[in-house]
């Protein structure tokens, strides 16, 4: 059986990863990725890592590889994913500014109050 490759963590990296895992306000996906890296640093195998992190073994491999290549920044989602913006930032601001009065008008017609 193949020995799992372990990751060497600095004290700063370990403390940031532990903070992401234990903080109640951390993004759930980020906490799972941090748990994968902490397991990898402890020499945990993929099957146990999969169970501990709640991710597939393929995802565990992906995040371990991203961490090795990019460090903590590699665990964040890559910006620019998804489709291009349909409306401009200016149009978005206009919609947000115009919406509250319109919604309260619709709500009052349906008997909804603030």
C-alpha positions in Angstrom: 0.0 0.0 0.0 1.2 3.5 -0.9 2.2 5.8 1.9 0.3 9.1 1.8 2.4 12.1 0.9 2.4 14.6 3.7 2.6 18.4 3.5 4.9 20.5 5.5 3.1 23.5 7.1 4.6 26.6 8.7 3.3 27.7 12.1 1.5 30.6 10.4 -0.1 28.3 7.8 -1.2 25.9 10.5 -2.7 28.6 12.6 -4.6 30.1 9.7 -6.0 26.7 8.7 -7.0 25.9 12.3 -8.7 29.3 12.5 -10.7 28.6 9.2 -11.7 25.1 10.6 -12.8 26.2 14.0 -14.2 29.7 13.4 -18.0 29.6 13.2 -18.0 32.5 10.7 -15.7 30.9 8.1 -17.1 30.0 4.7 -18.1 26.3 4.9 -16.3 25.3 1.7 -13.1 27.0 2.9 -13.3 25.2 6.2 -13.5 21.8 4.4 -10.5 22.7 2.2 -8.5 23.7 5.3 -9.5 20.3 7.0 -8.1 18.5 3.9 -4.7 20.3 4.2 -4.5 19.7 8.0 -5.2 16.0 7.4 -2.6 15.8 4.7 -0.1 17.5 7.0 -0.8 14.9 9.6 -0.2 12.1 7.1 -3.8 10.9 6.9 -4.6 8.7 4.0 -7.1 9.7 1.3 -9.9 7.4 2.5 -9.7 8.8 6.1 -9.3 12.3 4.7 -12.4 11.9 2.6 -14.4 10.9 5.7 -12.9 13.6 7.9 -13.4 16.5 5.4 -16.7 15.3 3.9 -15.3 15.6 0.3 -14.6 13.0 -2.4 -11.1 11.7 -2.6 -10.8 13.5 -6.0 -11.6 16.8 -4.3 -9.1 16.0 -1.6 -6.4 15.5 -4.2 -7.3 18.6 -6.0 -7.1 20.9 -2.9 -3.9 19.2 -1.7 -2.3 19.9 -5.1 -3.6 23.5 -5.2 -2.1 24.1 -1.7 1.3 22.7 -2.7 1.4 24.9 -5.8 -0.2 28.1 -4.4 -0.2 27.9 -0.6 -3.1 29.4 1.3 -4.2 31.5 -1.6 -4.8 28.3 -3.6 -7.6 27.3 -1.3 -9.7 30.4 -2.2 -12.0 30.2 -5.3 -10.4 31.5 -8.5 -11.8 34.9 -9.4 -13.6 35.2 -12.6 -15.4 31.9 -12.5 -18.9 31.7 -13.9 -20.4 33.5 -16.7 -19.7 37.1 -17.6 -21.7 39.9 -15.9 -24.9 40.6 -17.8 -25.4 44.1 -16.4 -22.8 46.7 -15.7 -21.9 47.8 -12.1 -23.7 51.1 -12.8 -26.9 49.4 -13.8 -26.7 47.2 -10.7 -26.4 50.3 -8.5 -29.4 51.8 -10.2 -31.5 48.7 -9.8 -30.5 48.4 -6.1 -31.4 52.1 -5.5 -34.7 51.8 -7.3 -35.8 48.5 -5.8 -36.7 49.2 -2.1 -39.6 51.5 -2.7 -41.0 49.2 -5.4 -40.8 46.2 -3.2 -42.5 47.9 -0.3 -45.3 49.0 -2.7 -45.7 45.4 -3.9 -45.5 44.1 -0.3 -48.2 46.6 0.9 -50.5 45.4 -1.8 -50.1 41.9 -0.6 -50.5 42.8 3.1 -46.8 42.4 4.0 -45.4 45.0 6.3 -41.8 45.8 7.4 
